[in-house]
Structure formats: structure tokens, C-alpha cells
């Protein structure tokens, strides 16, 4: 049996099991049979409310965010041919969070609930477009990383300014939640707002997958075999912007998921960017659900933010990947 063919189904099954575990765990644990009864509408009203109004929307939101970030990270790494690229490192997540917090600060959400995901997507698209344009002119990948750091710093500074100028404590609390990242208190209407952007983004990345394989040969070689480089960049830019913007609109800024998941998946798919898209997305969903379970179950007086938990584990992984990449380059030299 081909292990590569089993990778995505295995990750999908693991994701479903993680979501089910998220339904079991909480301030009050529920037995598996009670959870199944609640899902089927055969439980008491209180249990039905806990599952359908609190735990299930939260678990699905975490999984959707992981799907978006994992798939976006794999696509960006394929486009830029750099295993250190991902929405958080390149400033895409921070720019999307800036768009969302700006919508909150100026009260645009009161006009229409759709303006929050639209603002997040707009911020993500702008940042991804700048990165794509820089990729055309940059002499090295290091330059792209530095540009991403600059975008993140600018977005972070602007968000700090908005926090300082927050008109009331309620706006301040909302903006802090988006900056730290969380799927607490998410509902099915929240999912319905973000899901079209995430789905459209992942669909565009799926369309672009074959061009990512060709780009492993280099842009000139890819163009010589018929790849439209402009169309390829636009597909990845639009797909990453839509998916990341939707994820940020749903959960705020969640970092490092997009860099870790493709790195873990790549050895299992023959280092093919096209084959890494789906398993990276599924692994991202699994990791974010598990991280959210950890955030809920951590022994602390206040619940940890999902973005904090993801960074605590993702940042060391990022450092390890960067150091390993450097050691490989040194040995090859």
C-alpha cells in the first residue's frame, strides 16, 4: 500500500477525532455517548446547547483556521521556493489582523458584519501582493523575509497605535482578542461569514498546485514548459490572501502554523509542493484544534489565547527549521 496515498485520509481522520475530542473536553467533561446523543438531537437541552452552541462551532472554527493557514503556507513556500515562507513570517497575518482591528476601531462592523472579514481579506491581499512583487525583484530569499518582518512590524505598530487610541474598553478588548488570536465564543454565523473566503482561497490554491511543482525547476524552466508565471503568482497571491484573511477574520492572528505543517508533510510527499497542499492544510487543521484544546484545558485562572499557545510551540519549531536549513546549506557548500 502506498503510504503517500494514505497520508491525507489519515490526517482527515485524525482531524475528525480531534474535533470529537474537543466536544468531549471542557469545564465539564462529557461522556462520548452523551456527545453523540447531543449531536443527534437526542440529549437534554443543556447538553444540546453546550455542544451545538459552544463546543462544535469553536472546534470547527479552529479546524477551518488551520486548513487556511496550512494550505497558504504550503502554497507560499512553493511559490517563493523557500521553506521559511508562511503568512505569519511574511506579514500577511499581521496585515490581515490590522485590517480587522481597523474595522473594529472605526465601528464598521456596526454597519455590516461582512465588513470584518472583508477588511481582513483586504489587508492580507495587500501584504501578499507586496510580497509577490518583491519576489520578482528580490535578489535573495533573505530580502523577502526582511520585507515580511518589516510588514509585520509596521502592522504591529499600527495596531498598537489603534489600541492606544481605542475609544472605550470594549473596543480595546475586541482588538486585543484579534491581536492575540482566539476561537472562543465563535458561532455558526461567524463561520458562515469567514467560510466563503477560506473556501475560495483554498480553491484558488488548488488550481495553482501544478504550477508550484513546475516552479521547483526554477522560473525560466517552468516558463519554458508552458507555465504562465503571472497567472501562477496571481492565483497564489489571491488564494493566500483570501484564505488567510478569512482565517484572521474568524480567529485573529495565529502564527507559525503555516511554516510548520508543510515542513512536516514535505518528506512524506517527495518534496512536491503540489502534493503537499492538501495534507498541509489537513495537518494545520489538526494542529490548531489540538492547540485550542490545550488552551482550554491549561491550568490557569484565565483561558490562554490560541495565538499564544500556537506561538509557544511554533516559534521554537521555526528556529529549528531555520537552523536546520542553514546547516544543510553549509554542508552542501
Secondary structure, 3 states (H helix, E strand, C coil): CCHHHHHHHHHHHHHHHHHHHHHHCCCCCCCHHHHHHHHCCCCCHHHHHHHHHHHHHHHHHHHHHHHHHHHHHHHHHHHHCCCCCCCCCCCHHHHHHHHHHHHHHCCHHHCCCHHHHHHHHHHHHHHHHHHHHHHHHCCCHHHHHHHHHHHHHHHHHHHHHHHHCCCCHHHHHHHHHHHHCCCCCCCHHHHHHHHHHHHHHHHHHHHCHHHHHHHCCCHHHHHHCCCCHHHHHHHHHHHHHHHHHHHHHHHCCCCCHHHHHHHHHHHHHCCCHHHHHHHHHHHHHHHHHHHHHHHHHCCCCCCCCHHHHHHHHHHHHHHHHHHHHHHHHHHHC
